[in-house]
Amino acid sequence: MSKFLSKNLAAKVISILFALLLWIYVMSVINPRITREELNIPVDLVNENIIRQSGLVVYGDPEPTIRVRLTGNRDQVHRVSRDNINASIDLRGYEEGTNSIPIDVTVPGGVEVEFSPRYVTVELERIVEKQIEVELGIEGSPASGYVLGETRVQPGSVWVEGPESYVNSIETIVVWLELNNESENLSRSLPPRVLNSRGEEVEQVEVKTSFVDVQATIDQVKSVPVDLDLNVQGDEGYQIVRINSDPTSVTIKGQPGNLENVSRLRTETLELENLTENIQTRIPIVFPEGVQPHSETEIQVEIEVQAMSEHTLEVSRDNLRYENLDPDLVVDEEALPEFFEVSLTALDSTVQNLDTRTIMLFVNLEDLEAGSHQVSPRVWLPMNIETASSDISVRPDPVEIQIMERETE
């Protein structure tokens, strides 16, 4: 054995040295040792489903990244792509609150790996459920002459699930109904949107109901006059002089078939007696079934009351007329009073501009013969004065009338 090792020893040493030099050359020139850095390598969160089963969830949307340094022979390092670098953290076993979790990095090919940071801070929160009412938002408008009527949202509330802080940040859950010149009723299935107090969507929670059914009636609008149903009376010696109402017409809404035969509306009955002063009140409008108010629901009514007073007017005897006088007889007008006094109770404004020449007196002389007679005059007043007056009387009553035979030629 020693002879074998000693035989051609120099040649063997030279061969070994040559091979070593060749290997050094290949490793240093052809396949040198290098280092490569990869930035922003994503870190996967492992076993989220496991912690969810225990009632926990990752708070927020963490997207941790790390910087990785690969060291090795050039051919080894080049065989490692970004997709071959696997970085992850295992969430299993951690509790609610802030957790610092070590990062595990694996790469193929036996290269040396250095990375930073070496830990990821993860916030774990309790998963909670909460039932929240669904609100309806409206965008756009129906066709001209139509308005949005009754709306129905089904279900009226939905359950949401997610991290407690996100669930508590929910301000409203809304479904948006878009209107675009519709004139017919609508039925839509719409996705609910979860919004916080700033109107931003809360995407980190799960809504258990994917779609909400929305039904909306599109009502026609129509303007109609309103009649007052009044039974009002002034006290003795008082008169209703003016009744004003506002508005005199209102706008109503409803399905076209319900509005078709509605041409007028009326108020509820207002009964007032023995009024001695002005009054203001509101009277509800009566709406038929299927008809709803689009503007006013009541009518403002103003009733003006004035006191009446007694007035005495002088009427000339020229205004005295004789009824049923025998053609062969005449009245001695010179024997009559020159003026008659007509008394009536009325408003000052009623008699203020009354012309006494329009007041007539009538006496019925039927079956009366020549001689002196006591008869009662009857007062005739213009229609507008008579209806606005009371306690109408005349003096003298009775009046003595002298009837004479008509002279023959």
Helices and strands as residue ranges (DSSP letters): H 2-6, H 9-25, I 26-30, E 33-46, H 48-53, E 56-58, E 65-73, H 74-78, G 82-84, E 86-90, E 97-102, E 104-106, E 112-116, E 119-141, E 146-154, E 157-163, H 164-168, E 170-180, E 186-190, E 193-196, E 206-207, E 212-227, E 230-234, E 238-246, E 249-254, H 256-259, E 265-267, E 270-275, E 279-286, E 291-293, E 298-307, E 309-316, G 317-319, E 320-323, E 329-331, G 333-335, E 339-346, H 348-351, G 356-358, E 360-364, E 371-375, E 378-380, H 383-387, E 390-395, E 399-405
